[in-house]
Amino acid sequence: MGLDLKSLLQSFALKELAQGMAVTLKHFFKPTITVQYPEERTPISPRFRGEHALRRDEQGEERCVACKLCEAVCPAQAIDIEIDPRSTAEKRLTRVYDIDETKCIFCGFCQEACPVDAIVLGPNFEFFGSVRSDLYFNKERLLANGERWSNELNARIAADARYR
């Protein structure tokens, strides 16, 4: 009987409401942490996985050696690679390197599997397509992404190097 009377008195005293108001007042006078997105940006982790890019080496040639490991490891089967028939044993080239971004789950397995760091997931998260075909990335678009984001990609790879 004593326990029921105690809970009845607490409900009349509105203890939970007072506790909730105390939490509200505690946070009411703290400065806001809202980020005004288009004007302000939050820092992005070096391991963030955004838009795909193909990198070039120091001589300006594409890094990809057509080993097809990224295609094999992709769980969504979003990558399609065809080897150029003019390739030699010393230098294998890709004729087709396509990524279907509508299938991609941005897991980063392709980047981890690549032995020469040719395919990377870059810092760009603001890409979109007004039609489905805008999200099919071919070799030229991937190389253009690599050139556009090269400084950022190199900095991210250097920052993440000790964990690889």
C-alpha positions in Angstrom: 0.0 0.0 0.0 2.9 2.3 0.8 4.4 1.9 -2.7 1.1 2.7 -4.4 0.7 5.8 -2.3 4.2 7.0 -3.0 3.8 6.6 -6.8 0.4 8.4 -6.6 2.0 11.4 -4.8 4.8 11.6 -7.3 2.4 11.7 -10.2 0.5 14.6 -8.5 3.8 16.4 -8.0 4.7 15.9 -11.7 8.3 14.8 -10.9 9.0 13.6 -14.5 7.7 16.9 -16.0 10.0 18.8 -13.7 13.0 16.6 -14.6 12.3 17.2 -18.3 12.0 20.9 -17.9 15.4 20.9 -16.0 17.0 19.2 -19.0 15.4 21.7 -21.4 16.6 24.7 -19.3 20.1 23.2 -19.1 20.4 23.1 -22.9 18.5 26.3 -23.6 21.4 28.6 -22.8 24.1 26.6 -24.6 25.3 27.9 -28.0 23.7 26.3 -31.0 25.7 23.8 -33.1 23.6 23.9 -36.2 25.6 24.0 -39.4 24.2 26.2 -42.2 24.9 23.6 -44.9 25.5 25.2 -48.2 27.6 28.0 -46.7 29.3 26.0 -43.9 30.8 22.6 -44.2 31.7 20.0 -41.6 35.0 18.2 -41.9 34.9 14.9 -43.8 36.8 11.9 -42.6 39.7 10.7 -44.8 37.8 7.3 -44.9 34.6 8.8 -46.3 33.3 6.9 -49.3 31.7 9.2 -51.9 31.9 9.4 -55.7 34.2 7.0 -57.5 37.4 8.2 -59.2 40.2 6.6 -61.3 43.6 7.9 -60.5 46.6 8.5 -62.8 50.2 7.8 -62.0 53.0 10.4 -61.9 53.5 10.1 -65.7 49.9 10.9 -66.4 48.9 7.4 -67.4 46.0 5.5 -65.8 47.0 3.4 -62.8 44.6 0.5 -63.5 46.4 -2.7 -64.5 43.1 -4.5 -65.4 43.5 -7.1 -62.7 39.7 -7.2 -62.3 39.9 -7.6 -58.5 37.5 -4.7 -57.9 35.0 -6.3 -60.3 35.4 -9.6 -58.5 35.0 -8.2 -55.0 32.1 -5.9 -55.6 29.1 -7.4 -53.7 26.6 -5.5 -55.8 28.2 -6.4 -59.2 28.2 -2.7 -60.1 31.7 -2.7 -61.8 32.2 -3.9 -65.4 35.8 -4.1 -66.8 37.0 -5.2 -70.2 40.6 -5.6 -71.1 41.9 -3.8 -74.1 43.0 -6.4 -76.7 46.1 -4.3 -77.6 47.4 -4.8 -74.1 50.7 -6.5 -73.6 51.9 -8.7 -70.7 54.0 -5.7 -69.4 51.2 -3.2 -69.5 47.6 -4.3 -69.4 45.0 -1.6 -70.2 41.3 -1.4 -69.8 39.1 -0.7 -72.7 35.9 -0.4 -70.6 35.7 0.5 -67.0 32.1 1.2 -66.0 30.5 1.6 -62.6 26.7 1.6 -62.2 26.2 4.0 -59.3 22.6 2.9 -59.0 23.8 -0.5 -57.9 26.8 0.6 -55.8 26.4 0.3 -52.0 29.6 2.4 -51.4 31.2 -0.4 -49.3 34.7 0.5 -50.4 35.7 -3.1 -51.2 36.8 -2.0 -54.7 39.2 0.5 -53.2 40.6 -2.0 -50.6 41.1 -4.7 -53.3 43.0 -2.5 -55.8 46.7 -3.3 -55.6 47.8 0.0 -57.2 45.3 2.4 -55.7 43.7 3.1 -59.1 40.0 3.1 -58.0 39.2 5.3 -55.0 36.0 6.6 -53.4 36.4 10.3 -53.2 35.1 13.1 -51.0 32.3 14.2 -53.3 28.9 13.4 -51.8 27.0 16.0 -53.8 26.5 14.1 -57.1 23.1 13.3 -58.4 21.4 12.3 -61.6 18.2 13.6 -63.0 17.8 10.5 -65.1 19.1 7.0 -64.4 21.8 7.2 -67.2 23.5 10.1 -65.3 24.6 7.6 -62.7 26.4 5.2 -65.1 30.1 6.2 -64.8 32.3 5.3 -67.7 36.1 5.3 -67.8 36.3 8.9 -69.1 34.1 10.3 -66.3 36.0 8.3 -63.7 39.3 9.6 -64.9 37.9 13.2 -65.0 36.8 12.7 -61.3 40.3 11.6 -60.5 41.9 14.6 -62.1 39.4 17.0 -60.5 39.9 15.6 -57.0 43.5 14.6 -57.3 44.9 16.9 -54.5 42.2 15.9 -52.1 42.5 12.2 -53.0 46.3 12.2 -52.5 45.9 13.9 -49.1 43.2 11.4 -48.0 45.4 8.5 -49.0 48.4 9.9 -47.2 46.3 10.5 -44.1 45.0 7.0 -44.2 48.3 5.3 -45.1 49.3 4.2 -41.6 46.0 2.2 -41.3 46.4 0.3 -44.5 
